[in-house]
Amino acid sequence: MIKEIIQKSEEKMDKTISILKKELATMKAGKANPTMLDRISVEYYGSETPINQLAGISSPEPRVLLIQPWDKASLKSIEKAILQSDLGINPSNDGNVIRLIVPELTEETRKQIVKKVKKSGEDGKVAIRSIRRDANDKIKNLKKENEITEDEAQSAEESMQKLTDKFIKKIDEVVIEKEKEVMSV
């Protein structure tokens, strides 16, 4: 019973780390990265479709993204979606492909991005602690129902704390890594 609670909590914590990594990957860091476009959807034949399902996205140079639509008719829609997004990059459409030139980040922009990165990290930590709290509540309920002893409950809560500490440390590492990437010129 306790093992199951801890195992499920660990799976949820792993998922939290994955979500954080995905979120941080979509933040621009001065380098062209196809995942920057993951959050952008395009109006395509009446439905919202992610860009990566409408076109091949590559990065031929460190600061250039090349978007090659499989259907040339979607070029204008893709261009419009990029302009309306929060990317802040003007697309260059030559009739066949769209080029996005990722501008060098100013010191001020880098600091703003680092703030967002830290906030995402804090949100991740809150989620991890919430998972720990839920698990500890389940453990306390088991003890209250006399399904486990006081010692087992104590041991289980200590295991949950160790697990929480491990994942909080992972979040810190992910955030520090992204900060380095953003601040490197």
OpenMM code with the backbone's topology and positions (N, CA, C; nanometers):
from openmm import Vec3, app, unit

residues = "MET ILE LYS GLU ILE ILE GLN LYS SER GLU GLU LYS MET ASP LYS THR ILE SER ILE LEU LYS LYS GLU LEU ALA THR MET LYS ALA GLY LYS ALA ASN PRO THR MET LEU ASP ARG ILE SER VAL GLU TYR TYR GLY SER GLU THR PRO ILE ASN GLN LEU ALA GLY ILE SER SER PRO GLU PRO ARG VAL LEU LEU ILE GLN PRO TRP ASP LYS ALA SER LEU LYS SER ILE GLU LYS ALA ILE LEU GLN SER ASP LEU GLY ILE ASN PRO SER ASN ASP GLY ASN VAL ILE ARG LEU ILE VAL PRO GLU LEU THR GLU GLU THR ARG LYS GLN ILE VAL LYS LYS VAL LYS LYS SER GLY GLU ASP GLY LYS VAL ALA ILE ARG SER ILE ARG ARG ASP ALA ASN ASP LYS ILE LYS ASN LEU LYS LYS GLU ASN GLU ILE THR GLU ASP GLU ALA GLN SER ALA GLU GLU SER MET GLN LYS LEU THR ASP LYS PHE ILE LYS LYS ILE ASP GLU VAL VAL ILE GLU LYS GLU LYS GLU VAL MET SER VAL".split()
positions = [
    Vec3(0.0816, -0.1191, 0.0000),
    Vec3(0.0000, 0.0000, 0.0000),
    Vec3(0.0866, 0.1265, 0.0000),
    Vec3(0.1815, 0.1309, 0.0939),
    Vec3(0.2720, 0.2458, 0.1037),
    Vec3(0.3599, 0.2541, -0.0208),
    Vec3(0.4113, 0.1377, -0.0642),
    Vec3(0.4952, 0.1347, -0.1839),
    Vec3(0.4209, 0.1936, -0.3044),
    Vec3(0.2935, 0.1578, -0.3139),
    Vec3(0.2107, 0.2054, -0.4245),
    Vec3(0.1956, 0.3582, -0.4200),
    Vec3(0.1721, 0.4119, -0.3021),
    Vec3(0.1578, 0.5574, -0.2858),
    Vec3(0.2867, 0.6273, -0.3286),
    Vec3(0.4003, 0.5760, -0.2805),
    Vec3(0.5298, 0.6371, -0.3127),
    Vec3(0.5598, 0.6237, -0.4620),
    Vec3(0.5307, 0.5074, -0.5195),
    Vec3(0.5563, 0.4857, -0.6618),
    Vec3(0.4720, 0.5808, -0.7477),
    Vec3(0.3440, 0.5943, -0.7148),
    Vec3(0.2571, 0.6854, -0.7913),
    Vec3(0.3035, 0.8297, -0.7769),
    Vec3(0.3475, 0.8654, -0.6579),
    Vec3(0.3977, 1.0011, -0.6348),
    Vec3(0.5224, 1.0267, -0.7190),
    Vec3(0.6103, 0.9264, -0.7248),
    Vec3(0.7330, 0.9418, -0.8047),
    Vec3(0.6992, 0.9593, -0.9526),
    Vec3(0.6005, 0.8829, -1.0010),
    Vec3(0.5590, 0.8963, -1.1410),
    Vec3(0.5057, 1.0365, -1.1679),
    Vec3(0.4247, 1.0886, -1.0755),
    Vec3(0.3696, 1.2247, -1.0918),
    Vec3(0.4816, 1.3286, -1.0905),
    Vec3(0.5806, 1.3086, -1.0027),
    Vec3(0.6927, 1.4022, -0.9936),
    Vec3(0.7754, 1.3987, -1.1218),
    Vec3(0.7944, 1.2790, -1.1769),
    Vec3(0.8659, 1.2643, -1.3047),
    Vec3(0.7931, 1.3406, -1.4147),
    Vec3(0.6620, 1.3274, -1.4153),
    Vec3(0.5803, 1.3963, -1.5148),
    Vec3(0.5947, 1.5483, -1.5001),
    Vec3(0.6006, 1.5954, -1.3767),
    Vec3(0.6184, 1.7386, -1.3504),
    Vec3(0.7498, 1.7878, -1.4102),
    Vec3(0.8565, 1.7099, -1.3920),
    Vec3(0.9876, 1.7459, -1.4491),
    Vec3(0.9780, 1.7504, -1.6021),
    Vec3(0.9118, 1.6519, -1.6621),
    Vec3(0.8967, 1.6484, -1.8085),
    Vec3(0.8223, 1.7709, -1.8588),
    Vec3(0.7151, 1.8077, -1.7895),
    Vec3(0.6366, 1.9244, -1.8296),
    Vec3(0.7221, 2.0507, -1.8198),
    Vec3(0.7999, 2.0619, -1.7120),
    Vec3(0.8876, 2.1776, -1.6946),
    Vec3(0.9891, 2.1861, -1.8084),
    Vec3(1.0519, 2.0722, -1.8409),
    Vec3(1.1518, 2.0712, -1.9486),
    Vec3(1.0896, 2.1133, -2.0815),
    Vec3(0.9677, 2.0630, -2.1080),
    Vec3(0.8979, 2.0984, -2.2313),
    Vec3(0.8688, 2.2481, -2.2362),
    Vec3(0.8222, 2.3004, -2.1233),
    Vec3(0.7894, 2.4425, -2.1149),
    Vec3(0.9141, 2.5282, -2.1368),
    Vec3(1.0248, 2.4893, -2.0738),
    Vec3(1.1481, 2.5662, -2.0879),
    Vec3(1.2042, 2.5566, -2.2299),
    Vec3(1.1816, 2.4446, -2.2967),
    Vec3(1.2311, 2.4281, -2.4338),
    Vec3(1.1631, 2.5256, -2.5296),
    Vec3(1.0407, 2.5653, -2.4974),
    Vec3(0.9702, 2.6574, -2.5873),
    Vec3(1.0132, 2.8025, -2.5669),
    Vec3(1.0911, 2.8300, -2.4624),
    Vec3(1.1391, 2.9671, -2.4394),
    Vec3(1.2622, 2.9918, -2.5238),
    Vec3(1.2629, 3.1066, -2.5918),
    Vec3(1.3775, 3.1326, -2.6790),
    Vec3(1.5008, 3.1698, -2.5985),
    Vec3(1.6144, 3.1262, -2.6482),
    Vec3(1.7388, 3.1503, -2.5759),
    Vec3(1.8454, 3.2084, -2.6681),
    Vec3(1.8030, 3.2794, -2.7728),
    Vec3(1.8993, 3.3401, -2.8633),
    Vec3(1.9450, 3.2462, -2.9744),
    Vec3(1.9072, 3.1192, -2.9629),
    Vec3(1.9399, 3.0218, -3.0669),
    Vec3(1.8100, 2.9739, -3.1285),
    Vec3(1.8144, 2.9419, -3.2543),
    Vec3(1.6956, 2.8898, -3.3221),
    Vec3(1.6737, 2.7464, -3.2751),
    Vec3(1.5532, 2.7191, -3.2317),
    Vec3(1.5192, 2.5866, -3.1822),
    Vec3(1.3773, 2.5545, -3.2294),
    Vec3(1.3598, 2.4488, -3.3082),
    Vec3(1.2264, 2.4168, -3.3601),
    Vec3(1.1174, 2.4056, -3.2533),
    Vec3(1.1547, 2.3707, -3.1292),
    Vec3(1.0528, 2.3598, -3.0237),
    Vec3(0.9934, 2.4954, -2.9869),
    Vec3(1.0582, 2.6053, -3.0289),
    Vec3(1.0040, 2.7384, -3.0032),
    Vec3(0.8642, 2.7529, -3.0648),
    Vec3(0.8398, 2.6758, -3.1699),
    Vec3(0.7134, 2.6877, -3.2428),
    Vec3(0.6064, 2.5911, -3.1940),
    Vec3(0.6391, 2.5070, -3.0963),
    Vec3(0.5451, 2.4044, -3.0495),
    Vec3(0.4140, 2.4609, -2.9975),
    Vec3(0.4171, 2.5816, -2.9410),
    Vec3(0.2955, 2.6388, -2.8825),
    Vec3(0.2073, 2.7081, -2.9865),
    Vec3(0.2553, 2.7212, -3.1084),
    Vec3(0.1812, 2.7974, -3.2097),
    Vec3(0.0943, 2.7053, -3.2945),
    Vec3(-0.0345, 2.7408, -3.3016),
    Vec3(-0.1287, 2.6667, -3.3850),
    Vec3(-0.1710, 2.7539, -3.5023),
    Vec3(-0.2006, 2.6879, -3.6135),
    Vec3(-0.2362, 2.7567, -3.7371),
    Vec3(-0.3796, 2.7205, -3.7752),
    Vec3(-0.4533, 2.8211, -3.8192),
    Vec3(-0.5881, 2.7977, -3.8711),
    Vec3(-0.5701, 2.7303, -4.0080),
    Vec3(-0.6094, 2.6030, -4.0175),
    Vec3(-0.5868, 2.5270, -4.1404),
    Vec3(-0.7140, 2.4497, -4.1737),
    Vec3(-0.7789, 2.4879, -4.2794),
    Vec3(-0.9067, 2.4285, -4.3211),
    Vec3(-1.0060, 2.4196, -4.2049),
    Vec3(-1.0180, 2.5303, -4.1320),
    Vec3(-1.1197, 2.5391, -4.0278),
    Vec3(-1.0830, 2.4842, -3.8914),
    Vec3(-0.9642, 2.4265, -3.8765),
    Vec3(-0.9271, 2.3765, -3.7435),
    Vec3(-0.7865, 2.4235, -3.7054),
    Vec3(-0.7654, 2.4347, -3.5751),
    Vec3(-0.6345, 2.4763, -3.5244),
    Vec3(-0.5388, 2.3567, -3.5302),
    Vec3(-0.4277, 2.3749, -3.6001),
    Vec3(-0.3317, 2.2671, -3.6199),
    Vec3(-0.1919, 2.3165, -3.5815),
    Vec3(-0.1172, 2.2386, -3.5023),
    Vec3(0.0205, 2.2790, -3.4685),
    Vec3(0.1066, 2.2915, -3.5950),
    Vec3(0.1949, 2.3899, -3.5952),
    Vec3(0.2818, 2.4142, -3.7119),
    Vec3(0.3589, 2.2884, -3.7505),
    Vec3(0.4091, 2.2153, -3.6507),
    Vec3(0.4922, 2.0987, -3.6830),
    Vec3(0.4143, 1.9859, -3.7510),
    Vec3(0.2794, 1.9982, -3.7575),
    Vec3(0.2007, 1.9000, -3.8320),
    Vec3(0.1712, 1.9475, -3.9740),
    Vec3(0.2065, 2.0729, -4.0025),
    Vec3(0.1815, 2.1296, -4.1357),
    Vec3(0.3086, 2.1484, -4.2169),
    Vec3(0.4234, 2.1426, -4.1492),
    Vec3(0.5477, 2.1760, -4.2185),
    Vec3(0.6672, 2.1084, -4.1535),
    Vec3(0.7722, 2.0974, -4.2341),
    Vec3(0.9000, 2.0517, -4.1812),
    Vec3(0.9706, 2.1731, -4.1232),
    Vec3(1.0244, 2.1598, -4.0030),
    Vec3(1.0931, 2.2720, -3.9388),
    Vec3(1.2374, 2.2309, -3.9137),
    Vec3(1.3295, 2.3118, -3.9660),
    Vec3(1.4713, 2.2804, -3.9465),
    Vec3(1.5463, 2.4070, -3.9054),
    Vec3(1.6675, 2.3866, -3.8608),
    Vec3(1.7519, 2.4988, -3.8214),
    Vec3(1.8847, 2.4879, -3.8959),
    Vec3(1.8891, 2.5404, -4.0211),
    Vec3(2.0108, 2.5278, -4.1022),
    Vec3(2.1295, 2.6074, -4.0467),
    Vec3(2.1006, 2.7124, -3.9705),
    Vec3(2.2049, 2.7929, -3.9074),
    Vec3(2.1651, 2.8145, -3.7613),
    Vec3(2.2603, 2.8498, -3.6750),
    Vec3(2.2290, 2.8630, -3.5325),
    Vec3(2.1142, 2.9597, -3.4989),
    Vec3(2.0952, 3.0648, -3.5816),
    Vec3(1.9912, 3.1613, -3.5486),
    Vec3(1.8808, 3.1684, -3.6536),
    Vec3(1.8677, 3.0642, -3.7348),
    Vec3(1.7655, 3.0642, -3.8397),
    Vec3(1.6789, 2.9385, -3.8303),
    Vec3(1.5468, 2.9591, -3.8375),
    Vec3(1.4534, 2.8472, -3.8477),
    Vec3(1.3949, 2.8503, -3.9874),
    Vec3(1.3882, 2.7347, -4.0492),
    Vec3(1.3333, 2.7220, -4.1829),
    Vec3(1.2064, 2.6379, -4.1739),
    Vec3(1.0949, 2.6963, -4.2175),
    Vec3(0.9667, 2.6275, -4.2114),
    Vec3(0.9237, 2.5974, -4.3545),
    Vec3(0.9160, 2.4676, -4.3874),
    Vec3(0.8801, 2.4242, -4.5214),
    Vec3(0.7447, 2.3538, -4.5180),
    Vec3(0.6368, 2.4264, -4.5542),
    Vec3(0.5031, 2.3648, -4.5501),
    Vec3(0.4906, 2.2532, -4.6534),
    Vec3(0.4161, 2.1483, -4.6155),
    Vec3(0.3929, 2.0396, -4.7106),
    Vec3(0.2867, 2.0812, -4.8115),
    Vec3(0.2005, 2.1747, -4.7715),
    Vec3(0.0980, 2.2280, -4.8597),
    Vec3(0.1250, 2.3780, -4.8733),
    Vec3(0.1655, 2.4207, -4.9931),
    Vec3(0.2017, 2.5617, -5.0153),
    Vec3(0.0866, 2.6562, -4.9800),
    Vec3(-0.0371, 2.6073, -4.9871),
    Vec3(-0.1531, 2.6904, -4.9566),
    Vec3(-0.1540, 2.7341, -4.8098),
    Vec3(-0.0811, 2.6626, -4.7238),
    Vec3(-0.0799, 2.6964, -4.5816),
    Vec3(0.0250, 2.8020, -4.5454),
    Vec3(0.1067, 2.8445, -4.6415),
    Vec3(0.2136, 2.9414, -4.6151),
    Vec3(0.1619, 3.0678, -4.5463),
    Vec3(0.0586, 3.1280, -4.6034),
    Vec3(0.0038, 3.2537, -4.5499),
    Vec3(-0.0503, 3.2325, -4.4082),
    Vec3(-0.1194, 3.1202, -4.3869),
    Vec3(-0.1766, 3.0917, -4.2549),
    Vec3(-0.0666, 3.0746, -4.1502),
    Vec3(0.0412, 3.0058, -4.1883),
    Vec3(0.1540, 2.9849, -4.0967),
    Vec3(0.2177, 3.1197, -4.0623),
    Vec3(0.2382, 3.2004, -4.1665),
    Vec3(0.2982, 3.3324, -4.1465),
    Vec3(0.2122, 3.4170, -4.0513),
    Vec3(0.0814, 3.4147, -4.0724),
    Vec3(-0.0125, 3.4914, -3.9893),
    Vec3(-0.0066, 3.4441, -3.8440),
    Vec3(-0.0035, 3.3111, -3.8232),
    Vec3(0.0009, 3.2555, -3.6880),
    Vec3(0.1291, 3.2972, -3.6151),
    Vec3(0.2400, 3.3006, -3.6867),
    Vec3(0.3680, 3.3406, -3.6254),
    Vec3(0.3624, 3.4881, -3.5865),
    Vec3(0.3057, 3.5710, -3.6747),
    Vec3(0.2943, 3.7136, -3.6455),
    Vec3(0.2053, 3.7396, -3.5240),
    Vec3(0.1008, 3.6592, -3.5063),
    Vec3(0.0077, 3.6776, -3.3948),
    Vec3(0.0586, 3.6162, -3.2645),
    Vec3(0.1614, 3.5340, -3.2726),
    Vec3(0.2131, 3.4661, -3.1530),
    Vec3(0.2952, 3.5632, -3.0671),
    Vec3(0.3392, 3.5134, -2.9519),
    Vec3(0.4208, 3.5950, -2.8619),
    Vec3(0.5711, 3.5799, -2.8894),
    Vec3(0.6060, 3.5224, -3.0050),
    Vec3(0.7478, 3.5013, -3.0389),
    Vec3(0.8231, 3.6328, -3.0587),
    Vec3(0.7562, 3.7288, -3.1207),
    Vec3(0.8220, 3.8568, -3.1461),
    Vec3(0.9245, 3.8497, -3.2581),
    Vec3(0.9012, 3.7605, -3.3540),
    Vec3(0.9919, 3.7473, -3.4681),
    Vec3(0.9098, 3.7665, -3.5954),
    Vec3(0.9611, 3.8492, -3.6864),
    Vec3(0.8918, 3.8686, -3.8135),
    Vec3(0.9339, 3.7617, -3.9128),
    Vec3(0.8361, 3.6856, -3.9651),
    Vec3(0.8696, 3.5818, -4.0622),
    Vec3(0.9019, 3.6421, -4.1991),
    Vec3(0.9876, 3.5751, -4.2709),
    Vec3(1.0232, 3.6165, -4.4064),
    Vec3(0.9741, 3.5059, -4.5008),
    Vec3(0.8747, 3.5390, -4.5833),
    Vec3(0.8099, 3.4414, -4.6714),
    Vec3(0.8556, 3.4651, -4.8147),
    Vec3(0.9190, 3.3640, -4.8763),
    Vec3(0.9641, 3.3811, -5.0151),
    Vec3(0.8745, 3.3067, -5.1146),
    Vec3(0.7592, 3.2606, -5.0696),
    Vec3(0.6666, 3.1893, -5.1582),
    Vec3(0.6806, 3.0381, -5.1503),
    Vec3(0.7938, 2.9893, -5.1028),
    Vec3(0.8169, 2.8451, -5.0860),
    Vec3(0.8383, 2.8067, -4.9413),
    Vec3(0.9174, 2.8870, -4.8709),
    Vec3(0.9499, 2.8591, -4.7312),
    Vec3(0.9375, 2.9873, -4.6488),
    Vec3(0.9302, 2.9683, -4.5185),
    Vec3(0.9311, 3.0832, -4.4272),
    Vec3(1.0585, 3.0736, -4.3455),
    Vec3(1.1292, 3.1842, -4.3400),
    Vec3(1.2508, 3.1904, -4.2594),
    Vec3(1.2229, 3.2763, -4.1364),
    Vec3(1.2688, 3.2276, -4.0234),
    Vec3(1.2607, 3.3058, -3.9003),
    Vec3(1.4036, 3.3300, -3.8536),
    Vec3(1.4419, 3.4546, -3.8447),
    Vec3(1.5755, 3.4862, -3.7964),
    Vec3(1.5611, 3.5286, -3.6508),
    Vec3(1.6157, 3.4452, -3.5635),
    Vec3(1.6065, 3.4705, -3.4199),
    Vec3(1.7071, 3.5790, -3.3852),
    Vec3(1.6579, 3.6930, -3.3347),
    Vec3(1.7504, 3.8032, -3.3054),
    Vec3(1.8379, 3.7722, -3.1849),
    Vec3(1.9552, 3.8354, -3.1820),
    Vec3(2.0408, 3.8254, -3.0635),
    Vec3(1.9620, 3.8837, -2.9474),
    Vec3(1.9714, 3.8203, -2.8343),
    Vec3(1.8988, 3.8707, -2.7185),
    Vec3(1.9773, 3.9824, -2.6510),
    Vec3(1.9062, 4.0885, -2.6144),
    Vec3(1.9711, 4.1954, -2.5384),
    Vec3(1.9836, 4.1484, -2.3942),
    Vec3(2.0683, 4.2180, -2.3187),
    Vec3(2.0869, 4.1832, -2.1769),
    Vec3(1.9534, 4.1894, -2.1033),
    Vec3(1.8748, 4.2931, -2.1340),
    Vec3(1.7441, 4.3111, -2.0693),
    Vec3(1.6506, 4.1936, -2.1010),
    Vec3(1.6464, 4.1528, -2.2281),
    Vec3(1.5609, 4.0413, -2.2696),
    Vec3(1.6047, 3.9123, -2.2013),
    Vec3(1.7349, 3.8918, -2.1948),
    Vec3(1.7870, 3.7719, -2.1280),
    Vec3(1.7406, 3.7666, -1.9821),
    Vec3(1.7485, 3.8822, -1.9144),
    Vec3(1.7076, 3.8863, -1.7738),
    Vec3(1.5579, 3.8568, -1.7596),
    Vec3(1.4773, 3.9074, -1.8535),
    Vec3(1.3329, 3.8800, -1.8511),
    Vec3(1.3059, 3.7302, -1.8691),
    Vec3(1.3796, 3.6694, -1.9618),
    Vec3(1.3610, 3.5259, -1.9874),
    Vec3(1.4034, 3.4445, -1.8642),
    Vec3(1.5148, 3.4843, -1.8017),
    Vec3(1.5610, 3.4150, -1.6808),
    Vec3(1.4545, 3.4238, -1.5708),
    Vec3(1.3882, 3.5397, -1.5596),
    Vec3(1.2801, 3.5536, -1.4603),
    Vec3(1.1689, 3.4529, -1.4889),
    Vec3(1.1327, 3.4392, -1.6173),
    Vec3(1.0286, 3.3428, -1.6550),
    Vec3(1.0736, 3.2003, -1.6238),
    Vec3(1.2006, 3.1712, -1.6504),
    Vec3(1.2557, 3.0385, -1.6239),
    Vec3(1.2464, 3.0080, -1.4738),
    Vec3(1.2865, 3.1049, -1.3918),
    Vec3(1.2817, 3.0852, -1.2463),
    Vec3(1.1379, 3.0663, -1.1987),
    Vec3(1.0452, 3.1429, -1.2562),
    Vec3(0.9046, 3.1303, -1.2174),
    Vec3(0.8533, 2.9904, -1.2532),
    Vec3(0.8890, 2.9430, -1.3713),
    Vec3(0.8483, 2.8080, -1.4106),
    Vec3(0.9061, 2.7041, -1.3149),
    Vec3(1.0310, 2.7254, -1.2738),
    Vec3(1.0946, 2.6353, -1.1773),
    Vec3(1.0202, 2.6360, -1.0447),
    Vec3(0.9826, 2.7547, -0.9984),
    Vec3(0.9071, 2.7661, -0.8725),
    Vec3(0.7721, 2.6957, -0.8842),
    Vec3(0.7058, 2.7136, -0.9986),
    Vec3(0.5767, 2.6462, -1.0210),
    Vec3(0.5944, 2.4945, -1.0146),
    Vec3(0.7054, 2.4471, -1.0722),
    Vec3(0.7353, 2.3037, -1.0675),
    Vec3(0.7556, 2.2544, -0.9246),
    Vec3(0.8263, 2.3352, -0.8444),
    Vec3(0.8491, 2.2985, -0.7039),
    Vec3(0.7180, 2.2937, -0.6268),
    Vec3(0.6293, 2.3891, -0.6546),
    Vec3(0.4987, 2.3909, -0.5879),
    Vec3(0.4225, 2.2623, -0.6221),
    Vec3(0.4285, 2.2227, -0.7498),
    Vec3(0.3603, 2.0996, -0.7929),
    Vec3(0.4181, 1.9776, -0.7206),
    Vec3(0.5516, 1.9718, -0.7084),
    Vec3(0.6178, 1.8594, -0.6391),
    Vec3(0.5731, 1.8537, -0.4924),
    Vec3(0.5712, 1.9700, -0.4276),
    Vec3(0.5313, 1.9731, -0.2856),
    Vec3(0.3851, 1.9339, -0.2691),
    Vec3(0.3041, 1.9705, -0.3657),
    Vec3(0.1623, 1.9348, -0.3622),
    Vec3(0.1453, 1.7823, -0.3719),
    Vec3(0.2261, 1.7208, -0.4563),
    Vec3(0.2235, 1.5747, -0.4706),
    Vec3(0.2642, 1.5104, -0.3370),
    Vec3(0.3681, 1.5671, -0.2745),
    Vec3(0.4126, 1.5153, -0.1434),
    Vec3(0.3005, 1.5274, -0.0403),
    Vec3(0.2353, 1.6437, -0.0374),
    Vec3(0.1271, 1.6651, 0.0597),
    Vec3(0.0150, 1.5627, 0.0407),
    Vec3(-0.0244, 1.5405, -0.0863),
    Vec3(-0.1298, 1.4421, -0.1138),
    Vec3(-0.0896, 1.3021, -0.0660),
    Vec3(0.0352, 1.2652, -0.0927),
    Vec3(0.0836, 1.1331, -0.0507),
    Vec3(0.0847, 1.1227, 0.1018),
    Vec3(0.1325, 1.2283, 0.1694),
    Vec3(0.1357, 1.2266, 0.3157),
    Vec3(-0.0058, 1.2176, 0.3741),
    Vec3(-0.1021, 1.2830, 0.3092),
    Vec3(-0.2421, 1.2738, 0.3540),
    Vec3(-0.2915, 1.1304, 0.3445),
    Vec3(-0.2573, 1.0634, 0.2354),
    Vec3(-0.2988, 0.9227, 0.2182),
    Vec3(-0.2352, 0.8348, 0.3256),
    Vec3(-0.1073, 0.8617, 0.3539),
    Vec3(-0.0355, 0.7849, 0.4567),
    Vec3(-0.1013, 0.8064, 0.5936),
    Vec3(-0.1342, 0.9318, 0.6252),
    Vec3(-0.1993, 0.9622, 0.7540),
    Vec3(-0.3350, 0.8936, 0.7643),
    Vec3(-0.4082, 0.8892, 0.6526),
    Vec3(-0.5378, 0.8204, 0.6521),
    Vec3(-0.5215, 0.6710, 0.6805),
    Vec3(-0.4179, 0.6103, 0.6202),
    Vec3(-0.3915, 0.4681, 0.6451),
    Vec3(-0.3627, 0.4442, 0.7932),
    Vec3(-0.2855, 0.5362, 0.8527),
    Vec3(-0.2522, 0.5235, 0.9946),
    Vec3(-0.3792, 0.5404, 1.0791),
    Vec3(-0.4605, 0.6383, 1.0426),
    Vec3(-0.5847, 0.6666, 1.1157),
    Vec3(-0.6806, 0.5469, 1.1114),
    Vec3(-0.6818, 0.4798, 0.9971),
    Vec3(-0.7681, 0.3619, 0.9806),
    Vec3(-0.7038, 0.2359, 1.0399),
    Vec3(-0.5886, 0.2538, 1.1034),
    Vec3(-0.5130, 0.1438, 1.1647),
    Vec3(-0.4708, 0.0363, 1.0643),
    Vec3(-0.4452, 0.0780, 0.9400),
    Vec3(-0.3968, -0.0163, 0.8382),
    Vec3(-0.2445, -0.0256, 0.8401),
    Vec3(-0.1796, 0.0773, 0.8968),
    Vec3(-0.0341, 0.0751, 0.9123),
    Vec3(-0.0009, 0.1258, 1.0531),
    Vec3(0.1211, 0.0927, 1.0988),
    Vec3(0.1631, 0.1341, 1.2329),
    Vec3(0.2208, 0.2756, 1.2279),
    Vec3(0.2413, 0.3314, 1.3454),
    Vec3(0.3020, 0.4644, 1.3592),
    Vec3(0.4408, 0.4665, 1.2933),
    Vec3(0.5203, 0.3599, 1.3180),
    Vec3(0.6554, 0.3517, 1.2619),
    Vec3(0.6521, 0.3457, 1.1095),
    Vec3(0.5585, 0.2683, 1.0546),
    Vec3(0.5466, 0.2589, 0.9077),
    Vec3(0.5088, 0.3933, 0.8482),
    Vec3(0.4192, 0.4626, 0.9147),
    Vec3(0.3774, 0.5952, 0.8671),
    Vec3(0.4961, 0.6913, 0.8696),
    Vec3(0.5705, 0.6901, 0.9786),
    Vec3(0.6885, 0.7754, 0.9937),
    Vec3(0.7898, 0.7467, 0.8829),
    Vec3(0.8167, 0.6182, 0.8606),
    Vec3(0.9122, 0.5756, 0.7584),
    Vec3(0.8654, 0.6184, 0.6190),
    Vec3(0.7355, 0.6029, 0.5928),
    Vec3(0.6801, 0.6392, 0.4616),
    Vec3(0.6911, 0.7896, 0.4378),
    Vec3(0.6634, 0.8684, 0.5419),
    Vec3(0.6736, 1.0142, 0.5275),
    Vec3(0.8183, 1.0570, 0.5049),
    Vec3(0.9113, 0.9888, 0.5709),
    Vec3(1.0538, 1.0182, 0.5486),
    Vec3(1.0931, 0.9850, 0.4045),
    Vec3(1.0426, 0.8727, 0.3530),
    Vec3(1.0702, 0.8345, 0.2131),
    Vec3(1.0145, 0.9394, 0.1176),
    Vec3(0.8940, 0.9877, 0.1468),
    Vec3(0.8330, 1.0913, 0.0622),
    Vec3(0.9165, 1.2185, 0.0650),
    Vec3(0.9699, 1.2528, 0.1821),
    Vec3(1.0514, 1.3738, 0.1934),
    Vec3(1.1800, 1.3596, 0.1118),
    Vec3(1.2413, 1.2409, 0.1190),
    Vec3(1.3630, 1.2168, 0.0403),
    Vec3(1.3341, 1.2272, -0.1086),
    Vec3(1.2210, 1.1705, -0.1493),
    Vec3(1.1798, 1.1760, -0.2900),
    Vec3(1.1568, 1.3214, -0.3326),
    Vec3(1.0890, 1.3959, -0.2475),
    Vec3(1.0617, 1.5373, -0.2755),
    Vec3(1.1927, 1.6143, -0.2903),
    Vec3(1.2848, 1.5943, -0.1972),
    Vec3(1.4144, 1.6630, -0.2030),
    Vec3(1.4878, 1.6307, -0.3329),
    Vec3(1.4823, 1.5040, -0.3727),
    Vec3(1.5493, 1.4595, -0.4962),
    Vec3(1.4914, 1.5343, -0.6173),
    Vec3(1.3600, 1.5460, -0.6246),
    Vec3(1.2978, 1.6102, -0.7399),
    Vec3(1.3118, 1.7620, -0.7369),
    Vec3(1.3119, 1.8212, -0.6189),
    Vec3(1.3350, 1.9660, -0.6078),
    Vec3(1.4762, 1.9967, -0.6598),
    Vec3(1.5717, 1.9087, -0.6258),
    Vec3(1.7094, 1.9267, -0.6724),
    Vec3(1.7149, 1.9156, -0.8254),
    Vec3(1.6393, 1.8201, -0.8815),
    Vec3(1.6347, 1.8049, -1.0274),
    Vec3(1.5811, 1.9316, -1.0931),
    Vec3(1.4761, 1.9896, -1.0333),
    Vec3(1.4189, 2.1132, -1.0880),
    Vec3(1.5238, 2.2232, -1.0859),
    Vec3(1.5959, 2.2362, -0.9739),
    Vec3(1.7014, 2.3374, -0.9645),
    Vec3(1.8048, 2.3187, -1.0748),
    Vec3(1.8438, 2.1935, -1.1001),
    Vec3(1.9435, 2.1647, -1.2042),
    Vec3(1.8915, 2.2041, -1.3425),
    Vec3(1.7645, 2.1712, -1.3705),
    Vec3(1.7049, 2.2041, -1.5007),
    Vec3(1.6998, 2.3557, -1.5195),
    Vec3(1.6593, 2.4267, -1.4137),
    Vec3(1.6486, 2.5732, -1.4197),
    Vec3(1.7868, 2.6358, -1.4396),
    Vec3(1.8869, 2.5887, -1.3650),
    Vec3(2.0229, 2.6428, -1.3775),
    Vec3(2.0766, 2.6201, -1.5189),
    Vec3(2.0501, 2.5015, -1.5738),
    Vec3(2.0946, 2.4693, -1.7093),
    Vec3(2.0329, 2.5663, -1.8107),
    Vec3(1.9026, 2.5914, -1.7977),
    Vec3(1.8340, 2.6821, -1.8900),
    Vec3(1.8846, 2.8250, -1.8720),
    Vec3(1.9099, 2.8663, -1.7471),
    Vec3(1.9640, 3.0003, -1.7215),
    Vec3(2.0983, 3.0182, -1.7922),
    Vec3(2.1857, 2.9173, -1.7808),
    Vec3(2.3163, 2.9230, -1.8478),
    Vec3(2.2979, 2.9390, -1.9985),
    Vec3(2.2041, 2.8596, -2.0541),
    Vec3(2.1779, 2.8653, -2.1977),
    Vec3(2.1298, 3.0043, -2.2391),
    Vec3(2.0425, 3.0644, -2.1602),
    Vec3(1.9879, 3.1962, -2.1919),
    Vec3(2.0947, 3.3048, -2.1779),
    Vec3(2.1758, 3.2957, -2.0745),
    Vec3(2.2736, 3.4024, -2.0461),
    Vec3(2.4003, 3.3926, -2.1309),
    Vec3(2.4252, 3.2755, -2.1924),
    Vec3(2.5458, 3.2641, -2.2759),
    Vec3(2.5246, 3.3381, -2.4073),
    Vec3(2.6245, 3.4174, -2.4436),
    Vec3(2.6133, 3.5005, -2.5644),
    Vec3(2.6775, 3.4312, -2.6825),
] * unit.nanometer
topology = app.Topology()
chain = topology.addChain("A")
for resn in residues:
    res = topology.addResidue(resn, chain)
    for name in ("N", "CA", "C"):
        topology.addAtom(name, app.Element.getBySymbol(name[0]), res)
